[in-house]
Amino acid sequence: MVNKSNTLGGNHPAFPVQAYPGDAANPKVRPNTGMSMRDYFAAQAMNGLLANPEEFGEEVPAKELAEYAFEVANAMLEQREKI
């Protein structure tokens, strides 16, 4: 499986924090990009999938659920580029 975390357009940080001057204890605070939009979307999709297991009709292995969650995330990123 190809890691598309940085190859899809629009996969920016979900919760970026800009660098800012620190204080005496931490003179320089570096930016923190947090999780990617792709990871955030996949986590939200996984949350929905796990909240509604009856939609599958049978037990689905976690690996398959995770793969599907990232398929949803990729589709969401692609759709964001169209808007």
Legacy VTK file of the C-alpha trace (Angstrom):
# vtk DataFile Version 3.0
C-alpha trace
ASCII
DATASET POLYDATA
POINTS 83 float
0.000 0.000 0.000
1.354 3.404 -0.980
1.607 6.019 1.747
-0.452 8.866 0.332
-0.214 11.047 3.414
1.738 13.724 1.579
0.805 13.030 -2.022
-2.835 14.100 -2.054
-3.580 17.746 -2.564
-5.046 19.487 0.422
-3.476 17.173 2.988
-2.495 20.022 5.250
-2.096 19.865 9.007
-5.442 19.480 10.757
-4.528 21.576 13.801
-1.401 23.607 13.049
0.222 25.788 15.668
2.492 28.553 14.433
5.874 29.219 15.964
5.876 32.007 18.500
8.389 33.616 20.817
8.692 31.575 23.949
9.443 32.565 27.500
12.507 32.295 29.736
12.037 28.543 30.168
11.448 27.888 26.462
13.028 30.689 24.456
11.932 29.323 21.087
8.744 27.397 20.561
8.683 25.561 17.249
5.615 25.100 15.109
3.646 21.941 15.590
1.787 20.633 12.590
-0.250 18.109 14.544
-1.940 15.335 12.627
-2.576 15.561 8.915
-6.001 16.241 7.458
-5.907 12.702 6.044
-5.328 11.194 9.479
-8.050 13.382 10.982
-10.571 12.405 8.301
-9.642 8.723 8.655
-10.093 8.904 12.433
-13.525 10.474 11.992
-14.501 7.824 9.443
-13.261 5.059 11.765
-15.305 6.548 14.599
-18.428 6.331 12.461
-17.640 2.822 11.269
-17.136 1.536 14.811
-20.257 3.307 16.064
-22.418 1.496 13.480
-21.160 -2.108 13.259
-24.601 -3.373 12.173
-24.024 -1.713 8.792
-21.556 -4.495 7.906
-23.727 -7.450 8.846
-20.715 -9.423 10.048
-17.467 -8.971 11.913
-14.917 -7.169 9.789
-11.206 -7.386 10.622
-9.720 -4.175 12.033
-7.227 -3.975 9.166
-10.059 -3.848 6.626
-11.872 -1.167 8.635
-8.694 0.907 8.809
-8.107 0.558 5.063
-11.681 1.641 4.370
-11.358 4.604 6.747
-8.338 5.822 4.774
-10.188 5.287 1.483
-12.900 7.593 2.851
-10.244 10.098 3.973
-8.630 10.074 0.528
-12.012 10.662 -1.114
-12.679 13.569 1.234
-9.322 15.164 0.383
-9.980 14.737 -3.338
-13.420 16.306 -2.952
-11.978 19.270 -1.024
-9.804 20.073 -4.036
-12.924 20.367 -6.221
-14.632 22.904 -3.980
LINES 1 84
83 0 1 2 3 4 5 6 7 8 9 10 11 12 13 14 15 16 17 18 19 20 21 22 23 24 25 26 27 28 29 30 31 32 33 34 35 36 37 38 39 40 41 42 43 44 45 46 47 48 49 50 51 52 53 54 55 56 57 58 59 60 61 62 63 64 65 66 67 68 69 70 71 72 73 74 75 76 77 78 79 80 81 82
